Amino acid sequence: MTQVSHPVFNFSAGPAVLPKEVLQQAAAEMLDWHGSGMSVMEMSHRGPEFISIYEQAELDLRELLAVPANYRILFMQGGGLGQNAIVPLNLAGRAPQQPATVDFVQTGSWSSKSIKEARRYVNVNVAASSEANGFTAVPPQSEWKLTPGAAYLHVCTNETIDGVEFNFAPSVQGDVPVVADMSSHILSRRIDVSKYGVIFAGAQKNIGPAGLTLVIVRDDLLDAALPICPGVFNWRAVMEADSMLNTPPTYAIYIAGLVFAHLKKLGGVAEMERRNIEKARLLYAALDADDFYKNRVAPEYRSRMNVPFYLRDESLNDKFLAGAKARGLLQLKGHKSVGGMRASIYNAMPIEGVQALVDYLNEFAGR
């Protein structure tokens, strides 16, 4: 029997799919970047070649997100999980009384991890939580019990595991800054950076390979670090060293820069948002067509990036995954903490991949 080959589509939540054009360019430049005789992997981070890569990446990201002039862009390491410690270490000093109090909105697995880590350094007030409802929505802002004079408010605006996405920018009273973990949906939709004091994001979802973490921080928040904050994680020190206080993740910055240039060529974040709305609508419509599949998130808070779903008969899970793999639909198994399935449809996932998944969903349910 002749084996039918299928195009491969990677639905991994991260490290995740990258644009084919970016991978092709990186492959072409692997041994010799722009006639330098060096691979980017071999370059000194202080040499003129890499400095030019870094500066262009920063400029392109600033343009893509319309980052205001009074914000700094830092290229760091440690991932989003690392920033769960780095953020309180850098901001808790704002509070006149120590230990500082920090407000959190708990909407899923990642904000829960943030809460757990922050408790090492600050008093945590869970201002609102959807845990009792199985993390299926963002609690209405009218119900948040915020702390007057809190050091900051922390939110995870897209929960990668639970598939819950904010559809609004949080507002606070006074000068309390909003800190947003945007790891799994940065650059997928338009945002007003000025509504946040700090935005951070691990790159391995929507930007590039694992190892790079982006931090966008307002100038007035650079001098609130606790004395115990390690120097290499101090935002002021990192900013003054142009993100080169230590050797940065150079190749990850290079790939991120290629992605930024690629997004600009396609039409920027507005075009990515249009495409992502189209992909998400297509996939959710297939899941909602009957009760064979179930997405548990309230429709108004469904993530455009991470789509968890469950089979009505979960004894069919292994059969579903085997059939998907045979059709080139990879990495659809849900996170171990919640089970089921999950399709991550980041910027680099083409609509053809989503359509292939929808076709398989319909075929499997029909069978």
C-alpha positions, 0 to 999 in steps of 0.5 A: 500500500502506498503511504500518503504523506501529510504536511506537518503542523506543530501545535506545541505550546512552547517551544513552538512553531516558527515561521518557515521563512525565518528558519530558512533565513537562519539556515542560509546564514548559519555558517556565515552571517552577512559575509562576516565569516562567522555564525551568529552563534560564534560572535562576541556579544560586544562585537559590532556584528552582534550589536547591530543585530541587537539594536535592529531587533530592539528597534523593530520590537519597539515599532511593532508594539508602539512602545512609548519613549519612556519605556525600556526594552530588556533582553533577559534570561530565566523565562517567564517563571524567572520573572515571577521572582525578578518582578517582586525583587525589582518592584517591592521596594516601591512600598513604604512598608516592608514586606510589600503587599502585591495584588494578584488576579488568579486566572489559571496555572501560570498566575498560580505559579506567580503567586507561589513564587512571589510569596517568598518576597512579599505579602500576596493579596489574591484580589480575585480568583476563578479557581473555584470555577475551574479557571474558565473565565477572568473574574469581573473587574468590579469584583476585584478587591485591590489593596490601596497602595499595593506595590503592583498588580500582577496579571497573566493576560493569557493562560497557556495551560487553561486557555483563558485570555484577558479581553481588556486592559486592567485599570487600577487606582492611584499610581499602582503599576500593572505587571502583565505576563504576556508570554503566550500572546505577545505580538498576537494582538494590539495592546496599549503598552502605556496601560502597563508598568511592566510587560514580560514574555518568554520568547518560546511561544510567539517570538523565537527559541527558548532562552530569551525573555523580553521585559518592557518596563517604564522608566520610573519603575527602574529604581524600586529593587530590593537590596537582595535583588541579584545584580544580574537581574536588576532592571536598572543595571541591565538597562544601563548595560544595554542588556549585556550585563552578562552574556545575553542569549545571542542566538535567541535574540538573533532569531527574535530579530528575524521574527520581528522583521518578518512580522513587519513585512506581513503587516505588523501586529494588526495583521497578526490579530486579524489572522489570529481571530480568523484561525480561532473562530475556525477552530472553536466553531468546529469544537462547538459544532456538537457535544463530541468535543468540549472547550470549558472556557467562557466564550468571551475569555477564550484564548486565541492562542491556546485552545484546550479541549476534551473528548466526550469519551476520554477513553478515545484520547490515545486513539485521537492522538495517534490518528492526529500524528498519522496526519502530521498534526503534532503536539496536541496532548493537553498539559499533564495538569489538566489532561485532554487536548490542546492546540496552540495556534500562535502567529506562525501557525498558518490557517492551513494548519488549523483547517487540517486540524478542523478536518481531522476533528470532523472526521474523527467525530464522524467516525 
